[in-house]
């Protein structure tokens, strides 16, 4: 499968908004459009066979905070999220922090495989459903 990681562009908004349709607390089309104008947000798309297969967005300052990484349903369990995360961390070249739902075992396994270390827990951080967040950090 031909895959390419590239910066998120205005032409990707519709496709990425479809990826977010089944994501609790996900970004709306308007939020995706707004993110393009925010210089502190760096977002990327993994393109597979010409489709937006996955999306990652970071808040970037002295380090990077992973805000979202989502994969299209038809591209899940194919390594797309891991490839996108690995390449974008390489591109940014910064330490990275993230929060993940404590029940999101596949994501936790991916983060730990990439070298992220558990820092702590934020109780009742998420809504829809209410759940705690695990905080991870990757030092480069």
N, C-alpha and C positions, 0 to 999 in steps of 0.2 A: 504494500500500500504506500503510495507516494505521499509523504508528509512534509510540511514546511511550517516553521514558526515565523511569524511576522507581526509587526505592530498592528493593533486594532485600528480600523479606519471607519469613516462614516458609512461606507458601503457595506459594512459588516453588521450594522445595528439590527436589521430585521432578523438575520440568521441567529445572532447571539440572543436576541430577545426571545426567540423560539426555544433556545436551549434553557433559558431561565424560567419558562412556563411552569415547570414542575419543581422549582426550587423554593422551599420555604424562605421567606425574607429575601428573595432574590431581587435583582435590579429590574426596573421597568424599562421600557423603551426610552422614556424621557430621561431616566437616570443614566442610561448608557450614552445618550446624546450629550448630556451635561458633562460626563466624564471626559469626553474628547476635548473640551475647552479648559479642563483643569490641568495645569502644568505639573501638579504634584502627583497626579495619577498616571501611571504607566500601565498600559494594557496590551495584551498580546492574544493572538488567535493561532491555534494549530489548525492548519488547513490540511485536509485529507481528501484526495480525489476531487479537489475543487470546492469542497464543502467546509464550512466552519465546524470542526469536530469538537473543539474545546476552547475555553476562554479563561484567561488568568488576568487579574488586575491587582496592582500594588499601589499603596500609598508610599511615595518615596521622599525621604529627607536624608538624614544621616545614615539611616538604614532603610530597609524595605519592610513594609507590613503587607502580607498577603491578605487582600480583602476578599477575593473570590477566586476559586478555580472550579469550573464546572465543565462537564463533558456531555455532549449530546447523547441521548439514550441509545441511538444506533451505533455509537462508537465506544460505549462503556466496556470495560474489561478487555481492552485491546492495547493497553499501555499508553493511550493518548494523554491522559492526565499526567502521568509520570514523565513522559517525554516533554510536554509543555512546561511543567514545573522545572525540570532539570535545565532545559535550554534557557528559560527566562531568568533563572537564578544566575546562570553563567553570564548572560547578557548584562544583567544589572550589576553583578560583581559586588554586592553589598550583603552584610549580615541580614537575616530575615526573621521576622517574628510572625506568628499566626495564631488564630484561635480556631478550634474545631469542636464540633459537638462530641461529647464523650461517647455517644453511641455510634459514631461514624468510624467503625472499625477499619474498613478499607482505606479511608483517608489516613488514619493514624498509622497504619502499617506502611503506607507509601511515604509519609513524612519521616518516620523512623528509619526506613530503608535509605532515604536520601541524607540521613545524618542529623535530622532535627532532634533536639533534646527537650524533654518535658521540663518546664519551669514551674508550673503550678496550675491551679484551677480557679475559675470564676464561677461561683455558684449562681444558678438560675440566670445565666447570661442570655440565653436564647428564649424566644417565645415561639409559639406555633410549631411544635409543642415546647413548653417550658423545659429547659434542660441546661445543665452546666457546660461550660466551655473548658477545654484543656488548652493551656498556653504552651506553645513550642517555640524554640529558637534554633536557628542555624547560624553558626559563626563561620565566616569564610576566612 
